[in-house]
């Protein structure tokens, strides 16, 4: 798992380790409480992920993306 600079991760957030490769959270991303991030996920720079979001394994999210509460 790689977490770059200036990343904030809220309480109760779960980040799965990669099965092959890396789970990557790029710089400046803010993750709220109670978020599930699956294995091998890449989250781009400057993203905002709000509570109760679930991200399935091997998903790639671009830069400066905002995911609202309870989106999947």
CNS distance restraints for C-alpha pairs under 8 A (distance, minus, plus):
assign (resid   1 and name CA) (resid  17 and name CA) 5.77 0.50 0.50
assign (resid   1 and name CA) (resid  18 and name CA) 6.77 0.50 0.50
assign (resid   1 and name CA) (resid  22 and name CA) 5.34 0.50 0.50
assign (resid   1 and name CA) (resid  23 and name CA) 4.74 0.50 0.50
assign (resid   1 and name CA) (resid  24 and name CA) 6.01 0.50 0.50
assign (resid   2 and name CA) (resid  22 and name CA) 6.79 0.50 0.50
assign (resid   2 and name CA) (resid  23 and name CA) 6.21 0.50 0.50
assign (resid   2 and name CA) (resid  24 and name CA) 4.84 0.50 0.50
assign (resid   2 and name CA) (resid  25 and name CA) 6.32 0.50 0.50
assign (resid   3 and name CA) (resid   7 and name CA) 6.98 0.50 0.50
assign (resid   3 and name CA) (resid  24 and name CA) 6.07 0.50 0.50
assign (resid   3 and name CA) (resid  25 and name CA) 4.94 0.50 0.50
assign (resid   3 and name CA) (resid  26 and name CA) 6.33 0.50 0.50
assign (resid   3 and name CA) (resid  27 and name CA) 7.53 0.50 0.50
assign (resid   4 and name CA) (resid  24 and name CA) 7.99 0.50 0.50
assign (resid   4 and name CA) (resid  25 and name CA) 6.26 0.50 0.50
assign (resid   4 and name CA) (resid  26 and name CA) 5.11 0.50 0.50
assign (resid   4 and name CA) (resid  27 and name CA) 4.79 0.50 0.50
assign (resid   4 and name CA) (resid  28 and name CA) 7.86 0.50 0.50
assign (resid   5 and name CA) (resid  26 and name CA) 7.48 0.50 0.50
assign (resid   5 and name CA) (resid  27 and name CA) 4.89 0.50 0.50
assign (resid   5 and name CA) (resid  28 and name CA) 6.62 0.50 0.50
assign (resid   6 and name CA) (resid  27 and name CA) 5.66 0.50 0.50
assign (resid   6 and name CA) (resid  28 and name CA) 4.84 0.50 0.50
assign (resid   6 and name CA) (resid  29 and name CA) 7.16 0.50 0.50
assign (resid   7 and name CA) (resid  25 and name CA) 7.62 0.50 0.50
assign (resid   7 and name CA) (resid  26 and name CA) 7.43 0.50 0.50
assign (resid   7 and name CA) (resid  27 and name CA) 5.78 0.50 0.50
assign (resid   7 and name CA) (resid  28 and name CA) 5.06 0.50 0.50
assign (resid   7 and name CA) (resid  29 and name CA) 4.96 0.50 0.50
assign (resid   7 and name CA) (resid  30 and name CA) 5.75 0.50 0.50
assign (resid   7 and name CA) (resid  31 and name CA) 7.80 0.50 0.50
assign (resid   8 and name CA) (resid  28 and name CA) 7.78 0.50 0.50
assign (resid   8 and name CA) (resid  29 and name CA) 6.60 0.50 0.50
assign (resid   8 and name CA) (resid  30 and name CA) 4.80 0.50 0.50
assign (resid   8 and name CA) (resid  31 and name CA) 5.86 0.50 0.50
assign (resid   8 and name CA) (resid  32 and name CA) 7.94 0.50 0.50
assign (resid   9 and name CA) (resid  13 and name CA) 6.91 0.50 0.50
assign (resid   9 and name CA) (resid  30 and name CA) 6.38 0.50 0.50
assign (resid   9 and name CA) (resid  31 and name CA) 4.82 0.50 0.50
assign (resid   9 and name CA) (resid  32 and name CA) 6.25 0.50 0.50
assign (resid   9 and name CA) (resid  33 and name CA) 7.28 0.50 0.50
assign (resid  10 and name CA) (resid  31 and name CA) 5.90 0.50 0.50
assign (resid  10 and name CA) (resid  32 and name CA) 4.66 0.50 0.50
assign (resid  10 and name CA) (resid  33 and name CA) 4.14 0.50 0.50
assign (resid  10 and name CA) (resid  34 and name CA) 7.15 0.50 0.50
assign (resid  11 and name CA) (resid  32 and name CA) 7.52 0.50 0.50
assign (resid  11 and name CA) (resid  33 and name CA) 4.82 0.50 0.50
assign (resid  11 and name CA) (resid  34 and name CA) 6.59 0.50 0.50
assign (resid  12 and name CA) (resid  33 and name CA) 5.63 0.50 0.50
assign (resid  12 and name CA) (resid  34 and name CA) 4.81 0.50 0.50
assign (resid  12 and name CA) (resid  35 and name CA) 7.21 0.50 0.50
assign (resid  13 and name CA) (resid  32 and name CA) 7.58 0.50 0.50
assign (resid  13 and name CA) (resid  33 and name CA) 5.62 0.50 0.50
assign (resid  13 and name CA) (resid  34 and name CA) 4.62 0.50 0.50
assign (resid  13 and name CA) (resid  35 and name CA) 4.65 0.50 0.50
assign (resid  13 and name CA) (resid  36 and name CA) 5.97 0.50 0.50
assign (resid  13 and name CA) (resid  37 and name CA) 7.91 0.50 0.50
assign (resid  14 and name CA) (resid  34 and name CA) 7.46 0.50 0.50
assign (resid  14 and name CA) (resid  35 and name CA) 6.31 0.50 0.50
assign (resid  14 and name CA) (resid  36 and name CA) 4.99 0.50 0.50
assign (resid  14 and name CA) (resid  37 and name CA) 6.11 0.50 0.50
assign (resid  15 and name CA) (resid  36 and name CA) 6.25 0.50 0.50
assign (resid  15 and name CA) (resid  37 and name CA) 4.75 0.50 0.50
assign (resid  15 and name CA) (resid  38 and name CA) 6.25 0.50 0.50
assign (resid  15 and name CA) (resid  39 and name CA) 7.43 0.50 0.50
assign (resid  16 and name CA) (resid  23 and name CA) 7.46 0.50 0.50
assign (resid  16 and name CA) (resid  37 and name CA) 6.18 0.50 0.50
assign (resid  16 and name CA) (resid  38 and name CA) 5.10 0.50 0.50
assign (resid  16 and name CA) (resid  39 and name CA) 4.82 0.50 0.50
assign (resid  16 and name CA) (resid  40 and name CA) 7.93 0.50 0.50
assign (resid  17 and name CA) (resid  22 and name CA) 7.26 0.50 0.50
assign (resid  17 and name CA) (resid  23 and name CA) 6.05 0.50 0.50
assign (resid  17 and name CA) (resid  38 and name CA) 7.71 0.50 0.50
assign (resid  17 and name CA) (resid  39 and name CA) 5.35 0.50 0.50
assign (resid  17 and name CA) (resid  40 and name CA) 7.10 0.50 0.50
assign (resid  18 and name CA) (resid  22 and name CA) 5.07 0.50 0.50
assign (resid  18 and name CA) (resid  23 and name CA) 5.28 0.50 0.50
assign (resid  18 and name CA) (resid  39 and name CA) 4.51 0.50 0.50
assign (resid  18 and name CA) (resid  40 and name CA) 4.60 0.50 0.50
assign (resid  18 and name CA) (resid  41 and name CA) 7.84 0.50 0.50
assign (resid  19 and name CA) (resid  39 and name CA) 6.54 0.50 0.50
assign (resid  19 and name CA) (resid  40 and name CA) 6.85 0.50 0.50
assign (resid  20 and name CA) (resid  40 and name CA) 7.08 0.50 0.50
assign (resid  21 and name CA) (resid  40 and name CA) 6.60 0.50 0.50
assign (resid  22 and name CA) (resid  39 and name CA) 7.92 0.50 0.50
assign (resid  22 and name CA) (resid  40 and name CA) 5.40 0.50 0.50
assign (resid  22 and name CA) (resid  41 and name CA) 7.57 0.50 0.50
assign (resid  23 and name CA) (resid  39 and name CA) 6.00 0.50 0.50
assign (resid  23 and name CA) (resid  40 and name CA) 4.37 0.50 0.50
assign (resid  23 and name CA) (resid  41 and name CA) 4.96 0.50 0.50
assign (resid  23 and name CA) (resid  42 and name CA) 5.94 0.50 0.50
assign (resid  24 and name CA) (resid  40 and name CA) 7.39 0.50 0.50
assign (resid  24 and name CA) (resid  41 and name CA) 6.25 0.50 0.50
assign (resid  24 and name CA) (resid  42 and name CA) 4.69 0.50 0.50
assign (resid  24 and name CA) (resid  43 and name CA) 6.23 0.50 0.50
assign (resid  25 and name CA) (resid  29 and name CA) 7.11 0.50 0.50
assign (resid  25 and name CA) (resid  42 and name CA) 5.99 0.50 0.50
assign (resid  25 and name CA) (resid  43 and name CA) 4.89 0.50 0.50
assign (resid  25 and name CA) (resid  44 and name CA) 6.57 0.50 0.50
assign (resid  25 and name CA) (resid  45 and name CA) 7.68 0.50 0.50
assign (resid  26 and name CA) (resid  42 and name CA) 7.78 0.50 0.50
assign (resid  26 and name CA) (resid  43 and name CA) 6.07 0.50 0.50
assign (resid  26 and name CA) (resid  44 and name CA) 5.22 0.50 0.50
assign (resid  26 and name CA) (resid  45 and name CA) 4.85 0.50 0.50
assign (resid  26 and name CA) (resid  46 and name CA) 7.58 0.50 0.50
assign (resid  27 and name CA) (resid  44 and name CA) 7.67 0.50 0.50
assign (resid  27 and name CA) (resid  45 and name CA) 5.14 0.50 0.50
assign (resid  27 and name CA) (resid  46 and name CA) 6.51 0.50 0.50
assign (resid  28 and name CA) (resid  45 and name CA) 5.75 0.50 0.50
assign (resid  28 and name CA) (resid  46 and name CA) 4.56 0.50 0.50
assign (resid  28 and name CA) (resid  47 and name CA) 7.13 0.50 0.50
assign (resid  29 and name CA) (resid  43 and name CA) 7.92 0.50 0.50
assign (resid  29 and name CA) (resid  44 and name CA) 7.49 0.50 0.50
assign (resid  29 and name CA) (resid  45 and name CA) 5.79 0.50 0.50
assign (resid  29 and name CA) (resid  46 and name CA) 4.44 0.50 0.50
assign (resid  29 and name CA) (resid  47 and name CA) 4.57 0.50 0.50
assign (resid  29 and name CA) (resid  48 and name CA) 5.96 0.50 0.50
assign (resid  30 and name CA) (resid  46 and name CA) 7.26 0.50 0.50
assign (resid  30 and name CA) (resid  47 and name CA) 6.22 0.50 0.50
assign (resid  30 and name CA) (resid  48 and name CA) 4.95 0.50 0.50
assign (resid  30 and name CA) (resid  49 and name CA) 6.32 0.50 0.50
assign (resid  31 and name CA) (resid  35 and name CA) 7.29 0.50 0.50
assign (resid  31 and name CA) (resid  48 and name CA) 6.04 0.50 0.50
assign (resid  31 and name CA) (resid  49 and name CA) 4.82 0.50 0.50
assign (resid  31 and name CA) (resid  50 and name CA) 6.36 0.50 0.50
assign (resid  31 and name CA) (resid  51 and name CA) 7.76 0.50 0.50
assign (resid  32 and name CA) (resid  48 and name CA) 7.96 0.50 0.50
assign (resid  32 and name CA) (resid  49 and name CA) 6.06 0.50 0.50
assign (resid  32 and name CA) (resid  50 and name CA) 5.00 0.50 0.50
assign (resid  32 and name CA) (resid  51 and name CA) 5.09 0.50 0.50
assign (resid  33 and name CA) (resid  50 and name CA) 7.43 0.50 0.50
assign (resid  33 and name CA) (resid  51 and name CA) 5.18 0.50 0.50
assign (resid  33 and name CA) (resid  52 and name CA) 7.50 0.50 0.50
assign (resid  34 and name CA) (resid  51 and name CA) 5.32 0.50 0.50
assign (resid  34 and name CA) (resid  52 and name CA) 5.37 0.50 0.50
assign (resid  34 and name CA) (resid  53 and name CA) 7.57 0.50 0.50
assign (resid  35 and name CA) (resid  49 and name CA) 7.80 0.50 0.50
assign (resid  35 and name CA) (resid  50 and name CA) 7.49 0.50 0.50
assign (resid  35 and name CA) (resid  51 and name CA) 5.63 0.50 0.50
assign (resid  35 and name CA) (resid  52 and name CA) 5.16 0.50 0.50
assign (resid  35 and name CA) (resid  53 and name CA) 5.13 0.50 0.50
assign (resid  35 and name CA) (resid  54 and name CA) 6.01 0.50 0.50
assign (resid  36 and name CA) (resid  52 and name CA) 7.54 0.50 0.50
assign (resid  36 and name CA) (resid  53 and name CA) 6.44 0.50 0.50
assign (resid  36 and name CA) (resid  54 and name CA) 4.73 0.50 0.50
assign (resid  36 and name CA) (resid  55 and name CA) 6.10 0.50 0.50
assign (resid  37 and name CA) (resid  41 and name CA) 7.02 0.50 0.50
assign (resid  37 and name CA) (resid  54 and name CA) 6.19 0.50 0.50
assign (resid  37 and name CA) (resid  55 and name CA) 4.92 0.50 0.50
assign (resid  37 and name CA) (resid  56 and name CA) 6.64 0.50 0.50
assign (resid  37 and name CA) (resid  57 and name CA) 7.35 0.50 0.50
assign (resid  38 and name CA) (resid  54 and name CA) 7.93 0.50 0.50
assign (resid  38 and name CA) (resid  55 and name CA) 5.81 0.50 0.50
assign (resid  38 and name CA) (resid  56 and name CA) 4.98 0.50 0.50
assign (resid  38 and name CA) (resid  57 and name CA) 4.19 0.50 0.50
assign (resid  38 and name CA) (resid  58 and name CA) 7.17 0.50 0.50
assign (resid  39 and name CA) (resid  56 and name CA) 7.56 0.50 0.50
assign (resid  39 and name CA) (resid  57 and name CA) 4.63 0.50 0.50
assign (resid  39 and name CA) (resid  58 and name CA) 6.16 0.50 0.50
assign (resid  40 and name CA) (resid  57 and name CA) 5.81 0.50 0.50
assign (resid  40 and name CA) (resid  58 and name CA) 4.59 0.50 0.50
assign (resid  40 and name CA) (resid  59 and name CA) 7.25 0.50 0.50
assign (resid  41 and name CA) (resid  55 and name CA) 7.79 0.50 0.50
assign (resid  41 and name CA) (resid  56 and name CA) 7.63 0.50 0.50
assign (resid  41 and name CA) (resid  57 and name CA) 5.77 0.50 0.50
assign (resid  41 and name CA) (resid  58 and name CA) 4.70 0.50 0.50
assign (resid  41 and name CA) (resid  59 and name CA) 4.94 0.50 0.50
assign (resid  41 and name CA) (resid  60 and name CA) 5.82 0.50 0.50
assign (resid  42 and name CA) (resid  58 and name CA) 7.47 0.50 0.50
assign (resid  42 and name CA) (resid  59 and name CA) 6.48 0.50 0.50
assign (resid  42 and name CA) (resid  60 and name CA) 4.73 0.50 0.50
assign (resid  42 and name CA) (resid  61 and name CA) 6.14 0.50 0.50
assign (resid  43 and name CA) (resid  47 and name CA) 7.32 0.50 0.50
assign (resid  43 and name CA) (resid  60 and name CA) 6.08 0.50 0.50
assign (resid  43 and name CA) (resid  61 and name CA) 4.83 0.50 0.50
assign (resid  43 and name CA) (resid  62 and name CA) 6.48 0.50 0.50
assign (resid  43 and name CA) (resid  63 and name CA) 7.45 0.50 0.50
assign (resid  44 and name CA) (resid  60 and name CA) 7.83 0.50 0.50
assign (resid  44 and name CA) (resid  61 and name CA) 5.78 0.50 0.50
assign (resid  44 and name CA) (resid  62 and name CA) 4.79 0.50 0.50
assign (resid  44 and name CA) (resid  63 and name CA) 4.25 0.50 0.50
assign (resid  44 and name CA) (resid  64 and name CA) 6.96 0.50 0.50
assign (resid  44 and name CA) (resid  65 and name CA) 7.81 0.50 0.50
assign (resid  45 and name CA) (resid  62 and name CA) 7.48 0.50 0.50
assign (resid  45 and name CA) (resid  63 and name CA) 4.72 0.50 0.50
assign (resid  45 and name CA) (resid  64 and name CA) 6.06 0.50 0.50
assign (resid  46 and name CA) (resid  63 and name CA) 6.10 0.50 0.50
assign (resid  46 and name CA) (resid  64 and name CA) 4.76 0.50 0.50
assign (resid  46 and name CA) (resid  65 and name CA) 7.38 0.50 0.50
assign (resid  47 and name CA) (resid  63 and name CA) 6.21 0.50 0.50
assign (resid  47 and name CA) (resid  64 and name CA) 4.53 0.50 0.50
assign (resid  47 and name CA) (resid  65 and name CA) 4.83 0.50 0.50
assign (resid  47 and name CA) (resid  66 and name CA) 5.74 0.50 0.50
assign (resid  48 and name CA) (resid  64 and name CA) 7.39 0.50 0.50
assign (resid  48 and name CA) (resid  65 and name CA) 6.45 0.50 0.50
assign (resid  48 and name CA) (resid  66 and name CA) 4.72 0.50 0.50
assign (resid  48 and name CA) (resid  67 and name CA) 6.42 0.50 0.50
assign (resid  49 and name CA) (resid  53 and name CA) 7.00 0.50 0.50
assign (resid  49 and name CA) (resid  66 and name CA) 5.85 0.50 0.50
assign (resid  49 and name CA) (resid  67 and name CA) 4.94 0.50 0.50
assign (resid  49 and name CA) (resid  68 and name CA) 6.62 0.50 0.50
assign (resid  49 and name CA) (resid  69 and name CA) 7.92 0.50 0.50
assign (resid  50 and name CA) (resid  66 and name CA) 7.85 0.50 0.50
assign (resid  50 and name CA) (resid  67 and name CA) 6.14 0.50 0.50
assign (resid  50 and name CA) (resid  68 and name CA) 5.31 0.50 0.50
assign (resid  50 and name CA) (resid  69 and name CA) 5.18 0.50 0.50
assign (resid  51 and name CA) (resid  68 and name CA) 7.63 0.50 0.50
assign (resid  51 and name CA) (resid  69 and name CA) 5.30 0.50 0.50
assign (resid  51 and name CA) (resid  70 and name CA) 7.11 0.50 0.50
assign (resid  52 and name CA) (resid  69 and name CA) 5.47 0.50 0.50
assign (resid  52 and name CA) (resid  70 and name CA) 4.86 0.50 0.50
assign (resid  52 and name CA) (resid  71 and name CA) 7.48 0.50 0.50
assign (resid  53 and name CA) (resid  67 and name CA) 7.23 0.50 0.50
assign (resid  53 and name CA) (resid  68 and name CA) 7.19 0.50 0.50
assign (resid  53 and name CA) (resid  69 and name CA) 5.76 0.50 0.50
assign (resid  53 and name CA) (resid  70 and name CA) 4.90 0.50 0.50
assign (resid  53 and name CA) (resid  71 and name CA) 5.25 0.50 0.50
assign (resid  53 and name CA) (resid  72 and name CA) 5.83 0.50 0.50
assign (resid  54 and name CA) (resid  70 and name CA) 7.42 0.50 0.50
assign (resid  54 and name CA) (resid  71 and name CA) 6.89 0.50 0.50
assign (resid  54 and name CA) (resid  72 and name CA) 5.04 0.50 0.50
assign (resid  55 and name CA) (resid  59 and name CA) 7.05 0.50 0.50
assign (resid  55 and name CA) (resid  72 and name CA) 6.07 0.50 0.50
assign (resid  56 and name CA) (resid  72 and name CA) 7.90 0.50 0.50
assign (resid  61 and name CA) (resid  65 and name CA) 7.19 0.50 0.50
assign (resid  67 and name CA) (resid  71 and name CA) 6.57 0.50 0.50
